[in-house]
Amino acid sequence: MKRASRKYPEKGSPSAIRDEVMRDQKADKGLSGQVPAGYVRLNANVRKDLHIRIKIEAVRQSKTIGQLIEEWIERYIPKL
């Protein structure tokens, strides 16, 4: 019986670049699933197509989705 080999993304492909960016971001931030001091966890239900768009934009800008959301809030919602 032949074993299926795990297929890795081709170097330089969008998925390989995305994986590399996400690894770098996690390493830079020391992300462990814990909420950093001074932050709260935000959960939202969004359409799948919108989720894909924001993920792609985050990778394109080498940022996390959370960073994009913070920027948009700062830009579009007046401070109290």
Phi and psi restraints in degrees (value plus and minus 20) as a CYANA .aco file:
   2 LYS   PHI    -103.5   -63.5
   2 LYS   PSI     111.8   151.8
   3 ARG   PHI    -103.4   -63.4
   3 ARG   PSI     119.3   159.3
   4 ALA   PHI     -95.7   -55.7
   4 ALA   PSI     108.5   148.5
   5 SER   PHI    -103.8   -63.8
   5 SER   PSI     128.2   168.2
   6 ARG   PHI     -93.8   -53.8
   6 ARG   PSI     110.8   150.8
   7 LYS   PHI    -115.4   -75.4
   7 LYS   PSI     103.3   143.3
   8 TYR   PHI    -119.6   -79.6
   8 TYR   PSI     129.3   169.3
   9 PRO   PHI     -82.9   -42.9
   9 PRO   PSI     125.1   165.1
  10 GLU   PHI     -84.2   -44.2
  10 GLU   PSI     115.8   155.8
  11 LYS   PHI     -75.9   -35.9
  11 LYS   PSI     112.6   152.6
  12 GLY   PHI      67.6   107.6
  12 GLY   PSI     -27.1    12.9
  13 SER   PHI     -94.7   -54.7
  13 SER   PSI     139.3   179.3
  14 PRO   PHI     -74.5   -34.5
  14 PRO   PSI     -60.5   -20.5
  15 SER   PHI     -90.6   -50.6
  15 SER   PSI     -54.4   -14.4
  16 ALA   PHI     -87.7   -47.7
  16 ALA   PSI     -60.7   -20.7
  17 ILE   PHI     -84.2   -44.2
  17 ILE   PSI     -64.9   -24.9
  18 ARG   PHI     -78.1   -38.1
  18 ARG   PSI     -67.2   -27.2
  19 ASP   PHI     -80.6   -40.6
  19 ASP   PSI     -61.0   -21.0
  20 GLU   PHI     -85.6   -45.6
  20 GLU   PSI     -63.6   -23.6
  21 VAL   PHI     -81.8   -41.8
  21 VAL   PSI     -64.9   -24.9
  22 MET   PHI     -84.4   -44.4
  22 MET   PSI     -60.4   -20.4
  23 ARG   PHI     -81.6   -41.6
  23 ARG   PSI     -65.0   -25.0
  24 ASP   PHI     -82.4   -42.4
  24 ASP   PSI     -63.2   -23.2
  25 GLN   PHI     -84.1   -44.1
  25 GLN   PSI     -61.5   -21.5
  26 LYS   PHI     -86.6   -46.6
  26 LYS   PSI     -60.3   -20.3
  27 ALA   PHI     -85.4   -45.4
  27 ALA   PSI     -62.8   -22.8
  28 ASP   PHI     -83.3   -43.3
  28 ASP   PSI     -57.1   -17.1
  29 LYS   PHI    -115.4   -75.4
  29 LYS   PSI     -28.8    11.2
  30 GLY   PHI      40.9    80.9
  30 GLY   PSI      18.9    58.9
  31 LEU   PHI     -87.2   -47.2
  31 LEU   PSI     110.3   150.3
  32 SER   PHI    -152.3  -112.3
  32 SER   PSI      -4.6    35.4
  33 GLY   PHI      68.8   108.8
  33 GLY   PSI     -25.4    14.6
  34 GLN   PHI    -109.8   -69.8
  34 GLN   PSI     129.5   169.5
  35 VAL   PHI    -104.7   -64.7
  35 VAL   PSI     102.7   142.7
  36 PRO   PHI     -82.4   -42.4
  36 PRO   PSI     134.5   174.5
  37 ALA   PHI     -77.4   -37.4
  37 ALA   PSI     117.7   157.7
  38 GLY   PHI      66.2   106.2
  38 GLY   PSI     -18.1    21.9
  39 TYR   PHI    -138.6   -98.6
  39 TYR   PSI     141.9   181.9
  40 VAL   PHI    -148.3  -108.3
  40 VAL   PSI     134.5   174.5
  41 ARG   PHI    -104.1   -64.1
  41 ARG   PSI     114.9   154.9
  42 LEU   PHI    -135.5   -95.5
  42 LEU   PSI     103.7   143.7
  43 ASN   PHI    -135.6   -95.6
  43 ASN   PSI     119.1   159.1
  44 ALA   PHI    -167.5  -127.5
  44 ALA   PSI     126.0   166.0
  45 ASN   PHI    -116.4   -76.4
  45 ASN   PSI     101.3   141.3
  46 VAL   PHI    -150.7  -110.7
  46 VAL   PSI     137.5   177.5
  47 ARG   PHI     -80.7   -40.7
  47 ARG   PSI     128.3   168.3
  48 LYS   PHI     -77.5   -37.5
  48 LYS   PSI     -61.5   -21.5
  49 ASP   PHI     -84.2   -44.2
  49 ASP   PSI     -55.7   -15.7
  50 LEU   PHI     -91.1   -51.1
  50 LEU   PSI     -57.9   -17.9
  51 HIS   PHI     -81.6   -41.6
  51 HIS   PSI     -63.5   -23.5
  52 ILE   PHI     -82.2   -42.2
  52 ILE   PSI     -62.5   -22.5
  53 ARG   PHI     -82.3   -42.3
  53 ARG   PSI     -62.8   -22.8
  54 ILE   PHI     -91.1   -51.1
  54 ILE   PSI     -54.3   -14.3
  55 LYS   PHI     -83.9   -43.9
  55 LYS   PSI     -63.9   -23.9
  56 ILE   PHI     -83.3   -43.3
  56 ILE   PSI     -62.8   -22.8
  57 GLU   PHI     -84.8   -44.8
  57 GLU   PSI     -58.8   -18.8
  58 ALA   PHI     -82.4   -42.4
  58 ALA   PSI     -64.5   -24.5
  59 VAL   PHI     -85.4   -45.4
  59 VAL   PSI     -62.4   -22.4
  60 ARG   PHI     -78.2   -38.2
  60 ARG   PSI     -56.8   -16.8
  61 GLN   PHI    -115.0   -75.0
  61 GLN   PSI     -16.7    23.3
  62 SER   PHI      35.2    75.2
  62 SER   PSI      25.3    65.3
  63 LYS   PHI    -150.4  -110.4
  63 LYS   PSI     148.6   188.6
  64 THR   PHI    -109.1   -69.1
  64 THR   PSI     143.0   183.0
  65 ILE   PHI     -80.8   -40.8
  65 ILE   PSI     -59.8   -19.8
  66 GLY   PHI     -79.3   -39.3
  66 GLY   PSI     -60.8   -20.8
  67 GLN   PHI     -83.2   -43.2
  67 GLN   PSI     -61.7   -21.7
  68 LEU   PHI     -83.0   -43.0
  68 LEU   PSI     -64.8   -24.8
  69 ILE   PHI     -81.9   -41.9
  69 ILE   PSI     -64.1   -24.1
  70 GLU   PHI     -79.2   -39.2
  70 GLU   PSI     -64.4   -24.4
  71 GLU   PHI     -80.7   -40.7
  71 GLU   PSI     -64.1   -24.1
  72 TRP   PHI     -86.8   -46.8
  72 TRP   PSI     -58.5   -18.5
  73 ILE   PHI     -83.7   -43.7
  73 ILE   PSI     -66.9   -26.9
  74 GLU   PHI     -79.2   -39.2
  74 GLU   PSI     -57.8   -17.8
  75 ARG   PHI     -98.0   -58.0
  75 ARG   PSI     -60.2   -20.2
  76 TYR   PHI    -129.7   -89.7
  76 TYR   PSI     -32.0     8.0
  77 ILE   PHI    -134.6   -94.6
  77 ILE   PSI     101.7   141.7
  78 PRO   PHI     -80.6   -40.6
  78 PRO   PSI     125.1   165.1
  79 LYS   PHI     -89.9   -49.9
  79 LYS   PSI     127.6   167.6
